Amino acid sequence: MREDDLPDRPDEDMTAPTANNMLFKDILMNGGNGNSNDNMPLMVDVEEDDIKLLEGDVLMSVENENPSIKFSESGNNLVNESMSKTIILKLLGMRIGFNALRSKTLMLWKTNQLFQLMDLENYYYVAKFRFIDD
């Protein structure tokens, strides 16, 4: 701590985080408001088509020393519904960059709304659409 940062009064608390010196982790875990309430959920902007699984939708176990994850029927239905609007692309032949691929696909595919294009590895991409008709 620098000398300029020392409190002016001896009774002032030097350890209490302020908005200026909060850790990034604290901001994320406390929703950015500086409160240290452990019960406060992480504030995340969730898209409407994100999968929201309930506690009973996922069963995690270990079988023969291998981790196993099983989904309930409702969990499987949620995943299938989300993946029904997703295409995995693999570029064959000439390699192009992400921005060039995005521009080309916007020109070729006439969609109702913009789609989300994500770069995976080894020239694989995922295109996620908002509507199944796209």
A tleap script that builds the chain and sets N, CA, C and O, in Angstrom:
source leaprc.protein.ff14SB
mol = sequence {
  NMET ARG GLU ASP ASP LEU PRO ASP ARG PRO
  ASP GLU ASP MET THR ALA PRO THR ALA ASN
  ASN MET LEU PHE LYS ASP ILE LEU MET ASN
  GLY GLY ASN GLY ASN SER ASN ASP ASN MET
  PRO LEU MET VAL ASP VAL GLU GLU ASP ASP
  ILE LYS LEU LEU GLU GLY ASP VAL LEU MET
  SER VAL GLU ASN GLU ASN PRO SER ILE LYS
  PHE SER GLU SER GLY ASN ASN LEU VAL ASN
  GLU SER MET SER LYS THR ILE ILE LEU LYS
  LEU LEU GLY MET ARG ILE GLY PHE ASN ALA
  LEU ARG SER LYS THR LEU MET LEU TRP LYS
  THR ASN GLN LEU PHE GLN LEU MET ASP LEU
  GLU ASN TYR TYR TYR VAL ALA LYS PHE ARG
  PHE ILE ASP CASP
}
set mol.1.N position { 0.849 -1.176 0.000 }
set mol.1.CA position { 0.000 0.000 0.000 }
set mol.1.C position { 0.889 1.231 0.000 }
set mol.1.O position { 1.859 1.308 0.754 }
set mol.2.N position { 0.562 2.168 -0.828 }
set mol.2.CA position { 1.367 3.393 -0.889 }
set mol.2.C position { 1.008 4.315 0.275 }
set mol.2.O position { -0.064 4.195 0.869 }
set mol.3.N position { 1.909 5.225 0.588 }
set mol.3.CA position { 1.693 6.152 1.693 }
set mol.3.C position { 0.498 7.057 1.427 }
set mol.3.O position { -0.211 7.439 2.358 }
set mol.4.N position { 0.266 7.405 0.147 }
set mol.4.CA position { -0.879 8.265 -0.195 }
set mol.4.C position { -2.206 7.571 0.074 }
set mol.4.O position { -3.226 8.231 0.273 }
set mol.5.N position { -2.196 6.225 0.082 }
set mol.5.CA position { -3.431 5.483 0.262 }
set mol.5.C position { -3.775 5.239 1.721 }
set mol.5.O position { -4.850 4.715 2.011 }
set mol.6.N position { -2.901 5.600 2.648 }
set mol.6.CA position { -3.165 5.382 4.058 }
set mol.6.C position { -4.317 6.272 4.513 }
set mol.6.O position { -4.461 7.397 4.033 }
set mol.7.N position { -5.131 5.776 5.430 }
set mol.7.CA position { -6.264 6.572 5.891 }
set mol.7.C position { -5.809 7.808 6.662 }
set mol.7.O position { -4.767 7.811 7.317 }
set mol.8.N position { -6.628 8.861 6.563 }
set mol.8.CA position { -6.329 10.099 7.277 }
set mol.8.C position { -6.598 9.959 8.770 }
set mol.8.O position { -5.907 10.554 9.597 }
set mol.9.N position { -7.613 9.165 9.102 }
set mol.9.CA position { -7.970 8.986 10.497 }
set mol.9.C position { -7.596 7.582 10.943 }
set mol.9.O position { -7.739 6.638 10.166 }
set mol.10.N position { -7.120 7.417 12.179 }
set mol.10.CA position { -6.704 6.095 12.646 }
set mol.10.C position { -7.865 5.110 12.748 }
set mol.10.O position { -7.636 3.902 12.683 }
set mol.11.N position { -9.114 5.586 12.907 }
set mol.11.CA position { -10.239 4.670 13.054 }
set mol.11.C position { -10.815 4.235 11.706 }
set mol.11.O position { -11.742 3.426 11.668 }
set mol.12.N position { -10.288 4.750 10.620 }
set mol.12.CA position { -10.787 4.402 9.293 }
set mol.12.C position { -10.285 3.015 8.904 }
set mol.12.O position { -9.111 2.702 9.099 }
set mol.13.N position { -11.155 2.199 8.363 }
set mol.13.CA position { -10.812 0.819 8.001 }
set mol.13.C position { -10.029 0.789 6.696 }
set mol.13.O position { -10.498 1.284 5.671 }
set mol.14.N position { -8.832 0.204 6.738 }
set mol.14.CA position { -7.993 0.144 5.540 }
set mol.14.C position { -8.307 -1.082 4.697 }
set mol.14.O position { -7.895 -1.130 3.538 }
set mol.15.N position { -9.015 -2.074 5.222 }
set mol.15.CA position { -9.214 -3.317 4.500 }
set mol.15.C position { -10.514 -3.367 3.721 }
set mol.15.O position { -10.675 -4.249 2.877 }
set mol.16.N position { -11.430 -2.477 3.961 }
set mol.16.CA position { -12.715 -2.512 3.263 }
set mol.16.C position { -12.532 -2.124 1.800 }
set mol.16.O position { -11.998 -1.054 1.507 }
set mol.17.N position { -12.981 -3.000 0.857 }
set mol.17.CA position { -12.809 -2.665 -0.550 }
set mol.17.C position { -13.760 -1.546 -0.961 }
set mol.17.O position { -14.915 -1.508 -0.537 }
set mol.18.N position { -13.268 -0.657 -1.774 }
set mol.18.CA position { -14.100 0.386 -2.342 }
set mol.18.C position { -14.307 0.082 -3.803 }
set mol.18.O position { -13.715 -0.861 -4.329 }
set mol.19.N position { -15.133 0.861 -4.471 }
set mol.19.CA position { -15.386 0.648 -5.889 }
set mol.19.C position { -14.108 0.796 -6.706 }
set mol.19.O position { -13.972 0.184 -7.766 }
set mol.20.N position { -13.172 1.604 -6.219 }
set mol.20.CA position { -11.945 1.836 -6.977 }
set mol.20.C position { -10.932 0.713 -6.845 }
set mol.20.O position { -10.144 0.490 -7.763 }
set mol.21.N position { -10.933 -0.015 -5.700 }
set mol.21.CA position { -9.906 -1.033 -5.522 }
set mol.21.C position { -10.473 -2.433 -5.362 }
set mol.21.O position { -9.807 -3.291 -4.782 }
set mol.22.N position { -11.678 -2.696 -5.854 }
set mol.22.CA position { -12.259 -4.027 -5.792 }
set mol.22.C position { -11.554 -4.957 -6.766 }
set mol.22.O position { -11.144 -4.535 -7.848 }
set mol.23.N position { -11.413 -6.210 -6.389 }
set mol.23.CA position { -10.854 -7.205 -7.279 }
set mol.23.C position { -11.880 -7.584 -8.335 }
set mol.23.O position { -13.087 -7.523 -8.097 }
set mol.24.N position { -11.385 -7.977 -9.509 }
set mol.24.CA position { -12.281 -8.386 -10.593 }
set mol.24.C position { -13.168 -9.545 -10.153 }
set mol.24.O position { -14.355 -9.579 -10.477 }
set mol.25.N position { -12.593 -10.496 -9.414 }
set mol.25.CA position { -13.357 -11.630 -8.899 }
set mol.25.C position { -14.514 -11.151 -8.020 }
set mol.25.O position { -15.626 -11.669 -8.117 }
set mol.26.N position { -14.250 -10.163 -7.162 }
set mol.26.CA position { -15.298 -9.639 -6.283 }
set mol.26.C position { -16.415 -8.984 -7.078 }
set mol.26.O position { -17.594 -9.129 -6.754 }
set mol.27.N position { -16.029 -8.264 -8.120 }
set mol.27.CA position { -17.035 -7.610 -8.958 }
set mol.27.C position { -17.930 -8.649 -9.602 }
set mol.27.O position { -19.149 -8.481 -9.632 }
set mol.28.N position { -17.337 -9.737 -10.127 }
set mol.28.CA position { -18.126 -10.789 -10.764 }
set mol.28.C position { -19.012 -11.507 -9.764 }
set mol.28.O position { -20.202 -11.708 -10.010 }
set mol.29.N position { -18.437 -11.892 -8.644 }
set mol.29.CA position { -19.173 -12.680 -7.670 }
set mol.29.C position { -20.262 -11.891 -6.953 }
set mol.29.O position { -21.231 -12.475 -6.470 }
set mol.30.N position { -20.115 -10.582 -6.881 }
set mol.30.CA position { -21.078 -9.756 -6.168 }
set mol.30.C position { -21.935 -8.907 -7.089 }
set mol.30.O position { -22.597 -7.975 -6.630 }
set mol.31.N position { -21.936 -9.204 -8.347 }
set mol.31.CA position { -22.780 -8.464 -9.266 }
set mol.31.C position { -22.311 -7.045 -9.511 }
set mol.31.O position { -23.075 -6.233 -10.034 }
set mol.32.N position { -21.083 -6.719 -9.151 }
set mol.32.CA position { -20.529 -5.405 -9.426 }
set mol.32.C position { -20.958 -4.315 -8.479 }
set mol.32.O position { -20.669 -3.145 -8.729 }
set mol.33.N position { -21.648 -4.658 -7.382 }
set mol.33.CA position { -22.137 -3.601 -6.510 }
set mol.33.C position { -21.333 -3.438 -5.229 }
set mol.33.O position { -21.664 -2.593 -4.397 }
set mol.34.N position { -20.281 -4.234 -5.056 }
set mol.34.CA position { -19.427 -4.061 -3.888 }
set mol.34.C position { -19.915 -4.763 -2.645 }
set mol.34.O position { -19.209 -4.768 -1.637 }
set mol.35.N position { -21.094 -5.357 -2.672 }
set mol.35.CA position { -21.583 -6.090 -1.514 }
set mol.35.C position { -20.908 -7.437 -1.449 }
set mol.35.O position { -20.572 -8.006 -2.488 }
set mol.36.N position { -20.702 -7.958 -0.273 }
set mol.36.CA position { -20.058 -9.260 -0.128 }
set mol.36.C position { -21.059 -10.302 0.344 }
set mol.36.O position { -20.706 -11.169 1.143 }
set mol.37.N position { -22.270 -10.241 -0.119 }
set mol.37.CA position { -23.300 -11.192 0.245 }
set mol.37.C position { -23.073 -12.486 -0.526 }
set mol.37.O position { -23.177 -12.501 -1.752 }
set mol.38.N position { -22.762 -13.579 0.183 }
set mol.38.CA position { -22.461 -14.855 -0.470 }
set mol.38.C position { -23.682 -15.459 -1.147 }
set mol.38.O position { -23.523 -16.295 -2.036 }
set mol.39.N position { -24.884 -15.073 -0.766 }
set mol.39.CA position { -26.087 -15.632 -1.361 }
set mol.39.C position { -26.475 -14.954 -2.664 }
set mol.39.O position { -27.399 -15.407 -3.339 }
set mol.40.N position { -25.802 -13.894 -3.025 }
set mol.40.CA position { -26.146 -13.167 -4.231 }
set mol.40.C position { -25.666 -13.929 -5.459 }
set mol.40.O position { -24.483 -14.263 -5.539 }
set mol.41.N position { -26.555 -14.219 -6.433 }
set mol.41.CA position { -26.110 -14.954 -7.613 }
set mol.41.C position { -25.271 -14.080 -8.528 }
set mol.41.O position { -25.352 -12.852 -8.490 }
set mol.42.N position { -24.471 -14.730 -9.341 }
set mol.42.CA position { -23.667 -14.047 -10.340 }
set mol.42.C position { -24.604 -13.447 -11.378 }
set mol.42.O position { -25.474 -14.142 -11.904 }
set mol.43.N position { -24.437 -12.173 -11.675 }
set mol.43.CA position { -25.294 -11.497 -12.636 }
set mol.43.C position { -24.759 -11.753 -14.037 }
set mol.43.O position { -23.673 -11.287 -14.382 }
set mol.44.N position { -25.509 -12.488 -14.841 }
set mol.44.CA position { -25.098 -12.837 -16.189 }
set mol.44.C position { -26.246 -12.521 -17.128 }
set mol.44.O position { -27.407 -12.788 -16.816 }
set mol.45.N position { -25.919 -11.953 -18.273 }
set mol.45.CA position { -26.913 -11.687 -19.297 }
set mol.45.C position { -27.144 -12.987 -20.061 }
set mol.45.O position { -26.270 -13.431 -20.805 }
set mol.46.N position { -28.308 -13.596 -19.885 }
set mol.46.CA position { -28.602 -14.885 -20.480 }
set mol.46.C position { -29.487 -14.690 -21.699 }
set mol.46.O position { -30.492 -13.982 -21.637 }
set mol.47.N position { -29.112 -15.321 -22.811 }
set mol.47.CA position { -29.940 -15.271 -24.003 }
set mol.47.C position { -31.169 -16.123 -23.778 }
set mol.47.O position { -31.156 -17.036 -22.952 }
set mol.48.N position { -32.234 -15.828 -24.512 }
set mol.48.CA position { -33.477 -16.545 -24.307 }
set mol.48.C position { -33.405 -18.001 -24.737 }
set mol.48.O position { -34.197 -18.812 -24.257 }
set mol.49.N position { -32.481 -18.362 -25.629 }
set mol.49.CA position { -32.388 -19.741 -26.075 }
set mol.49.C position { -31.325 -20.537 -25.337 }
set mol.49.O position { -31.041 -21.670 -25.723 }
set mol.50.N position { -30.733 -19.986 -24.294 }
set mol.50.CA position { -29.778 -20.738 -23.496 }
set mol.50.C position { -30.508 -21.847 -22.755 }
set mol.50.O position { -31.680 -21.716 -22.400 }
set mol.51.N position { -29.797 -22.929 -22.534 }
set mol.51.CA position { -30.383 -24.083 -21.863 }
set mol.51.C position { -30.395 -23.832 -20.362 }
set mol.51.O position { -29.372 -23.473 -19.779 }
set mol.52.N position { -31.543 -24.020 -19.744 }
set mol.52.CA position { -31.673 -23.846 -18.301 }
set mol.52.C position { -32.058 -25.192 -17.694 }
set mol.52.O position { -33.229 -25.574 -17.700 }
set mol.53.N position { -31.069 -25.900 -17.174 }
set mol.53.CA position { -31.290 -27.208 -16.589 }
set mol.53.C position { -31.624 -27.067 -15.111 }
set mol.53.O position { -31.051 -26.233 -14.410 }
set mol.54.N position { -32.544 -27.879 -14.654 }
set mol.54.CA position { -32.884 -27.928 -13.237 }
set mol.54.C position { -31.984 -28.929 -12.545 }
set mol.54.O position { -31.263 -29.677 -13.204 }
set mol.55.N position { -32.019 -28.950 -11.228 }
set mol.55.CA position { -31.108 -29.800 -10.469 }
set mol.55.C position { -31.282 -31.281 -10.805 }
set mol.55.O position { -30.289 -32.006 -10.861 }
set mol.56.N position { -32.492 -31.747 -11.026 }
set mol.56.CA position { -32.731 -33.162 -11.320 }
set mol.56.C position { -32.512 -33.541 -12.774 }
set mol.56.O position { -32.632 -34.717 -13.118 }
set mol.57.N position { -32.196 -32.590 -13.635 }
set mol.57.CA position { -32.017 -32.878 -15.059 }
set mol.57.C position { -30.665 -33.499 -15.379 }
set mol.57.O position { -30.496 -34.062 -16.461 }
set mol.58.N position { -29.705 -33.415 -14.480 }
set mol.58.CA position { -28.362 -33.932 -14.727 }
set mol.58.C position { -27.967 -34.874 -13.593 }
set mol.58.O position { -28.074 -34.528 -12.416 }
set mol.59.N position { -27.507 -36.074 -13.964 }
set mol.59.CA position { -27.028 -37.043 -12.991 }
set mol.59.C position { -25.568 -37.331 -13.297 }
set mol.59.O position { -25.246 -37.894 -14.343 }
set mol.60.N position { -24.684 -36.945 -12.385 }
set mol.60.CA position { -23.253 -37.180 -12.564 }
set mol.60.C position { -22.832 -38.307 -11.634 }
set mol.60.O position { -23.190 -38.328 -10.456 }
set mol.61.N position { -22.054 -39.257 -12.190 }
set mol.61.CA position { -21.584 -40.383 -11.392 }
set mol.61.C position { -20.246 -40.860 -11.945 }
set mol.61.O position { -19.739 -40.326 -12.931 }
set mol.62.N position { -19.691 -41.866 -11.298 }
set mol.62.CA position { -18.447 -42.480 -11.749 }
set mol.62.C position { -18.736 -43.964 -11.964 }
set mol.62.O position { -19.166 -44.663 -11.047 }
set mol.63.N position { -18.492 -44.435 -13.197 }
set mol.63.CA position { -18.693 -45.846 -13.538 }
set mol.63.C position { -17.375 -46.415 -14.015 }
set mol.63.O position { -16.808 -45.935 -14.996 }
set mol.64.N position { -16.883 -47.429 -13.335 }
set mol.64.CA position { -15.595 -48.056 -13.665 }
set mol.64.C position { -14.475 -47.029 -13.711 }
set mol.64.O position { -13.653 -47.042 -14.627 }
set mol.65.N position { -14.441 -46.148 -12.737 }
set mol.65.CA position { -13.438 -45.086 -12.604 }
set mol.65.C position { -13.503 -44.046 -13.717 }
set mol.65.O position { -12.572 -43.256 -13.872 }
set mol.66.N position { -14.578 -44.030 -14.488 }
set mol.66.CA position { -14.778 -43.037 -15.543 }
set mol.66.C position { -15.963 -42.152 -15.186 }
set mol.66.O position { -17.012 -42.656 -14.786 }
set mol.67.N position { -15.809 -40.845 -15.325 }
set mol.67.CA position { -16.942 -39.964 -15.030 }
set mol.67.C position { -18.063 -40.187 -16.042 }
set mol.67.O position { -17.812 -40.425 -17.223 }
set mol.68.N position { -19.286 -40.106 -15.566 }
set mol.68.CA position { -20.459 -40.304 -16.397 }
set mol.68.C position { -21.452 -39.181 -16.135 }
set mol.68.O position { -21.719 -38.829 -14.986 }
set mol.69.N position { -21.991 -38.627 -17.201 }
set mol.69.CA position { -23.015 -37.584 -17.079 }
set mol.69.C position { -24.233 -38.044 -17.858 }
set mol.69.O position { -24.146 -38.320 -19.054 }
set mol.70.N position { -25.365 -38.125 -17.181 }
set mol.70.CA position { -26.609 -38.550 -17.821 }
set mol.70.C position { -27.639 -37.442 -17.645 }
set mol.70.O position { -27.744 -36.833 -16.581 }
set mol.71.N position { -28.397 -37.194 -18.708 }
set mol.71.CA position { -29.442 -36.188 -18.683 }
set mol.71.C position { -30.796 -36.860 -18.576 }
set mol.71.O position { -30.997 -37.954 -19.102 }
set mol.72.N position { -31.723 -36.207 -17.897 }
set mol.72.CA position { -33.093 -36.686 -17.856 }
set mol.72.C position { -33.730 -36.458 -19.223 }
set mol.72.O position { -33.137 -35.813 -20.088 }
set mol.73.N position { -34.918 -36.977 -19.416 }
set mol.73.CA position { -35.608 -36.804 -20.706 }
set mol.73.C position { -35.872 -35.324 -20.988 }
set mol.73.O position { -35.727 -34.873 -22.124 }
set mol.74.N position { -36.257 -34.573 -19.965 }
set mol.74.CA position { -36.490 -33.133 -20.184 }
set mol.74.C position { -35.187 -32.414 -20.487 }
set mol.74.O position { -35.173 -31.473 -21.280 }
set mol.75.N position { -34.082 -32.846 -19.863 }
set mol.75.CA position { -32.773 -32.261 -20.172 }
set mol.75.C position { -32.357 -32.559 -21.596 }
set mol.75.O position { -31.846 -31.681 -22.291 }
set mol.76.N position { -32.569 -33.793 -22.039 }
set mol.76.CA position { -32.276 -34.156 -23.431 }
set mol.76.C position { -33.107 -33.343 -24.402 }
set mol.76.O position { -32.607 -32.909 -25.440 }
set mol.77.N position { -34.381 -33.130 -24.070 }
set mol.77.CA position { -35.249 -32.339 -24.952 }
set mol.77.C position { -34.753 -30.905 -25.077 }
set mol.77.O position { -34.788 -30.334 -26.167 }
set mol.78.N position { -34.293 -30.314 -23.977 }
set mol.78.CA position { -33.764 -28.945 -24.021 }
set mol.78.C position { -32.510 -28.858 -24.890 }
set mol.78.O position { -32.369 -27.929 -25.685 }
set mol.79.N position { -31.605 -29.818 -24.743 }
set mol.79.CA position { -30.383 -29.834 -25.546 }
set mol.79.C position { -30.721 -30.032 -27.025 }
set mol.79.O position { -30.180 -29.337 -27.885 }
set mol.80.N position { -31.613 -30.975 -27.320 }
set mol.80.CA position { -31.999 -31.235 -28.707 }
set mol.80.C position { -32.654 -30.015 -29.349 }
set mol.80.O position { -32.394 -29.712 -30.513 }
set mol.81.N position { -33.493 -29.323 -28.603 }
set mol.81.CA position { -34.146 -28.122 -29.131 }
set mol.81.C position { -33.124 -27.031 -29.455 }
set mol.81.O position { -33.226 -26.369 -30.487 }
set mol.82.N position { -32.155 -26.849 -28.586 }
set mol.82.CA position { -31.117 -25.844 -28.818 }
set mol.82.C position { -30.247 -26.226 -30.010 }
set mol.82.O position { -29.916 -25.373 -30.833 }
set mol.83.N position { -29.877 -27.489 -30.109 }
set mol.83.CA position { -29.004 -27.938 -31.192 }
set mol.83.C position { -29.721 -28.008 -32.532 }
set mol.83.O position { -29.062 -28.070 -33.570 }
set mol.84.N position { -31.061 -27.999 -32.540 }
set mol.84.CA position { -31.795 -28.049 -33.809 }
set mol.84.C position { -31.597 -26.776 -34.627 }
set mol.84.O position { -31.883 -26.765 -35.825 }
set mol.85.N position { -31.112 -25.703 -33.998 }
set mol.85.CA position { -30.869 -24.430 -34.695 }
set mol.85.C position { -29.370 -24.171 -34.863 }
set mol.85.O position { -28.944 -23.026 -35.015 }
set mol.86.N position { -28.571 -25.251 -34.833 }
set mol.86.CA position { -27.112 -25.124 -34.876 }
set mol.86.C position { -26.546 -25.957 -36.015 }
set mol.86.O position { -26.989 -27.080 -36.255 }
set mol.87.N position { -25.567 -25.402 -36.712 }
set mol.87.CA position { -24.864 -26.114 -37.778 }
set mol.87.C position { -23.374 -26.046 -37.473 }
set mol.87.O position { -22.852 -24.994 -37.103 }
set mol.88.N position { -22.697 -27.176 -37.633 }
set mol.88.CA position { -21.240 -27.207 -37.493 }
set mol.88.C position { -20.660 -27.174 -38.895 }
set mol.88.O position { -21.014 -27.993 -39.743 }
set mol.89.N position { -19.766 -26.223 -39.135 }
set mol.89.CA position { -19.157 -26.035 -40.449 }
set mol.89.C position { -17.700 -26.468 -40.415 }
set mol.89.O position { -16.981 -26.178 -39.459 }
set mol.90.N position { -17.270 -27.159 -41.458 }
set mol.90.CA position { -15.856 -27.516 -41.624 }
set mol.90.C position { -15.438 -26.982 -42.988 }
set mol.90.O position { -16.027 -27.331 -44.012 }
set mol.91.N position { -14.425 -26.142 -42.989 }
set mol.91.CA position { -13.950 -25.567 -44.238 }
set mol.91.C position { -13.050 -26.573 -44.944 }
set mol.91.O position { -12.114 -27.110 -44.353 }
set mol.92.N position { -13.347 -26.819 -46.216 }
set mol.92.CA position { -12.552 -27.719 -47.033 }
set mol.92.C position { -11.861 -26.898 -48.112 }
set mol.92.O position { -12.425 -25.927 -48.616 }
set mol.93.N position { -10.668 -27.278 -48.458 }
set mol.93.CA position { -9.957 -26.557 -49.511 }
set mol.93.C position { -9.253 -25.336 -48.962 }
set mol.93.O position { -8.564 -25.401 -47.944 }
set mol.94.N position { -9.437 -24.214 -49.655 }
set mol.94.CA position { -8.744 -22.983 -49.286 }
set mol.94.C position { -9.183 -22.496 -47.893 }
set mol.94.O position { -10.371 -22.485 -47.570 }
set mol.95.N position { -8.218 -22.103 -47.098 }
set mol.95.CA position { -8.502 -21.610 -45.754 }
set mol.95.C position { -8.744 -20.112 -45.802 }
set mol.95.O position { -8.003 -19.367 -46.445 }
set mol.96.N position { -9.799 -19.679 -45.109 }
set mol.96.CA position { -10.073 -18.248 -45.002 }
set mol.96.C position { -10.240 -17.906 -43.534 }
set mol.96.O position { -10.472 -18.787 -42.706 }
set mol.97.N position { -10.124 -16.649 -43.220 }
set mol.97.CA position { -10.244 -16.197 -41.845 }
set mol.97.C position { -11.692 -16.095 -41.392 }
set mol.97.O position { -12.625 -16.228 -42.183 }
set mol.98.N position { -11.850 -15.855 -40.100 }
set mol.98.CA position { -13.170 -15.779 -39.489 }
set mol.98.C position { -14.022 -14.670 -40.109 }
set mol.98.O position { -15.174 -14.904 -40.474 }
set mol.99.N position { -13.464 -13.470 -40.229 }
set mol.99.CA position { -14.238 -12.345 -40.770 }
set mol.99.C position { -14.622 -12.567 -42.228 }
set mol.99.O position { -15.717 -12.187 -42.643 }
set mol.100.N position { -13.735 -13.178 -43.007 }
set mol.100.CA position { -14.051 -13.472 -44.403 }
set mol.100.C position { -15.174 -14.501 -44.487 }
set mol.100.O position { -16.072 -14.374 -45.319 }
set mol.101.N position { -15.127 -15.514 -43.633 }
set mol.101.CA position { -16.191 -16.520 -43.605 }
set mol.101.C position { -17.515 -15.901 -43.213 }
set mol.101.O position { -18.547 -16.196 -43.816 }
set mol.102.N position { -17.494 -15.049 -42.213 }
set mol.102.CA position { -18.742 -14.399 -41.768 }
set mol.102.C position { -19.329 -13.545 -42.887 }
set mol.102.O position { -20.535 -13.600 -43.131 }
set mol.103.N position { -18.501 -12.758 -43.568 }
set mol.103.CA position { -18.991 -11.918 -44.669 }
set mol.103.C position { -19.572 -12.772 -45.788 }
set mol.103.O position { -20.622 -12.446 -46.341 }
set mol.104.N position { -18.893 -13.858 -46.120 }
set mol.104.CA position { -19.348 -14.731 -47.203 }
set mol.104.C position { -20.673 -15.401 -46.850 }
set mol.104.O position { -21.572 -15.477 -47.688 }
set mol.105.N position { -20.798 -15.882 -45.630 }
set mol.105.CA position { -22.034 -16.545 -45.232 }
set mol.105.C position { -23.192 -15.556 -45.153 }
set mol.105.O position { -24.324 -15.914 -45.475 }
set mol.106.N position { -22.934 -14.329 -44.733 }
set mol.106.CA position { -24.003 -13.323 -44.720 }
set mol.106.C position { -24.499 -13.025 -46.130 }
set mol.106.O position { -25.686 -12.773 -46.337 }
set mol.107.N position { -23.582 -13.055 -47.101 }
set mol.107.CA position { -23.971 -12.817 -48.496 }
set mol.107.C position { -24.748 -14.006 -49.073 }
set mol.107.O position { -25.716 -13.815 -49.810 }
set mol.108.N position { -24.322 -15.239 -48.738 }
set mol.108.CA position { -24.924 -16.429 -49.330 }
set mol.108.C position { -26.224 -16.849 -48.652 }
set mol.108.O position { -27.185 -17.210 -49.331 }
set mol.109.N position { -26.264 -16.805 -47.338 }
set mol.109.CA position { -27.434 -17.261 -46.605 }
set mol.109.C position { -28.346 -16.076 -46.356 }
set mol.109.O position { -27.937 -15.091 -45.741 }
set mol.110.N position { -29.546 -16.164 -46.817 }
set mol.110.CA position { -30.544 -15.122 -46.580 }
set mol.110.C position { -31.371 -15.528 -45.365 }
set mol.110.O position { -32.357 -16.253 -45.492 }
set mol.111.N position { -30.967 -15.062 -44.194 }
set mol.111.CA position { -31.643 -15.419 -42.954 }
set mol.111.C position { -32.573 -14.298 -42.503 }
set mol.111.O position { -32.397 -13.140 -42.882 }
set mol.112.N position { -33.564 -14.658 -41.689 }
set mol.112.CA position { -34.499 -13.665 -41.146 }
set mol.112.C position { -33.810 -12.743 -40.156 }
set mol.112.O position { -34.112 -11.550 -40.102 }
set mol.113.N position { -32.897 -13.280 -39.381 }
set mol.113.CA position { -32.159 -12.501 -38.393 }
set mol.113.C position { -30.687 -12.876 -38.491 }
set mol.113.O position { -30.335 -13.894 -39.089 }
set mol.114.N position { -29.836 -12.055 -37.905 }
set mol.114.CA position { -28.414 -12.384 -37.886 }
set mol.114.C position { -28.207 -13.650 -37.067 }
set mol.114.O position { -28.993 -13.954 -36.170 }
set mol.115.N position { -27.152 -14.381 -37.381 }
set mol.115.CA position { -26.840 -15.596 -36.652 }
set mol.115.C position { -25.514 -15.424 -35.943 }
set mol.115.O position { -24.737 -14.519 -36.248 }
set mol.116.N position { -25.274 -16.296 -35.006 }
set mol.116.CA position { -24.035 -16.253 -34.226 }
set mol.116.C position { -23.055 -17.247 -34.837 }
set mol.116.O position { -23.390 -18.419 -35.013 }
set mol.117.N position { -21.862 -16.796 -35.158 }
set mol.117.CA position { -20.824 -17.647 -35.718 }
set mol.117.C position { -19.683 -17.718 -34.715 }
set mol.117.O position { -19.156 -16.693 -34.282 }
set mol.118.N position { -19.302 -18.951 -34.349 }
set mol.118.CA position { -18.239 -19.141 -33.364 }
set mol.118.C position { -17.112 -19.949 -33.981 }
set mol.118.O position { -17.351 -20.929 -34.687 }
set mol.119.N position { -15.894 -19.537 -33.715 }
set mol.119.CA position { -14.705 -20.207 -34.207 }
set mol.119.C position { -14.317 -21.303 -33.228 }
set mol.119.O position { -14.061 -21.035 -32.054 }
set mol.120.N position { -14.275 -22.540 -33.715 }
set mol.120.CA position { -13.763 -23.633 -32.908 }
set mol.120.C position { -12.290 -23.781 -33.269 }
set mol.120.O position { -11.640 -22.777 -33.560 }
set mol.121.N position { -11.755 -24.952 -33.261 }
set mol.121.CA position { -10.361 -25.160 -33.653 }
set mol.121.C position { -10.298 -25.928 -34.958 }
set mol.121.O position { -11.281 -26.542 -35.372 }
set mol.122.N position { -9.137 -25.894 -35.610 }
set mol.122.CA position { -8.870 -26.669 -36.815 }
set mol.122.C position { -9.861 -26.366 -37.940 }
set mol.122.O position { -10.291 -27.268 -38.659 }
set mol.123.N position { -10.212 -25.106 -38.083 }
set mol.123.CA position { -11.097 -24.626 -39.150 }
set mol.123.C position { -12.499 -25.222 -39.067 }
set mol.123.O position { -13.144 -25.446 -40.091 }
set mol.124.N position { -12.965 -25.475 -37.859 }
set mol.124.CA position { -14.355 -25.827 -37.606 }
set mol.124.C position { -15.031 -24.588 -37.039 }
set mol.124.O position { -14.433 -23.831 -36.275 }
set mol.125.N position { -16.282 -24.395 -37.425 }
set mol.125.CA position { -17.064 -23.259 -36.945 }
set mol.125.C position { -18.452 -23.750 -36.565 }
set mol.125.O position { -18.911 -24.777 -37.065 }
set mol.126.N position { -19.118 -23.018 -35.684 }
set mol.126.CA position { -20.489 -23.310 -35.300 }
set mol.126.C position { -21.335 -22.094 -35.646 }
set mol.126.O position { -21.032 -20.975 -35.232 }
set mol.127.N position { -22.390 -22.322 -36.402 }
set mol.127.CA position { -23.354 -21.273 -36.717 }
set mol.127.C position { -24.627 -21.580 -35.942 }
set mol.127.O position { -25.207 -22.656 -36.084 }
set mol.128.N position { -25.058 -20.622 -35.118 }
set mol.128.CA position { -26.259 -20.814 -34.307 }
set mol.128.C position { -27.295 -19.780 -34.720 }
set mol.128.O position { -27.032 -18.577 -34.704 }
set mol.129.N position { -28.467 -20.262 -35.089 }
set mol.129.CA position { -29.533 -19.412 -35.592 }
set mol.129.C position { -30.589 -19.195 -34.531 }
set mol.129.O position { -30.699 -19.976 -33.586 }
set mol.130.N position { -31.367 -18.135 -34.682 }
set mol.130.CA position { -32.454 -17.859 -33.742 }
set mol.130.C position { -33.716 -18.641 -34.092 }
set mol.130.O position { -34.474 -19.037 -33.206 }
set mol.131.N position { -33.939 -18.861 -35.393 }
set mol.131.CA position { -35.151 -19.541 -35.849 }
set mol.131.C position { -34.769 -20.796 -36.609 }
set mol.131.O position { -33.756 -20.817 -37.307 }
set mol.132.N position { -35.567 -21.838 -36.480 }
set mol.132.CA position { -35.280 -23.089 -37.168 }
set mol.132.C position { -35.455 -22.931 -38.679 }
set mol.132.O position { -34.861 -23.689 -39.445 }
set mol.133.N position { -36.259 -21.964 -39.119 }
set mol.133.CA position { -36.471 -21.736 -40.553 }
set mol.133.C position { -35.236 -21.180 -41.236 }
set mol.133.O position { -35.079 -21.342 -42.446 }
set mol.134.N position { -34.362 -20.532 -40.493 }
set mol.134.CA position { -33.147 -19.972 -41.085 }
set mol.134.C position { -32.216 -21.094 -41.478 }
set mol.134.O position { -31.129 -20.842 -41.997 }
savepdb mol mol.pdb
quit
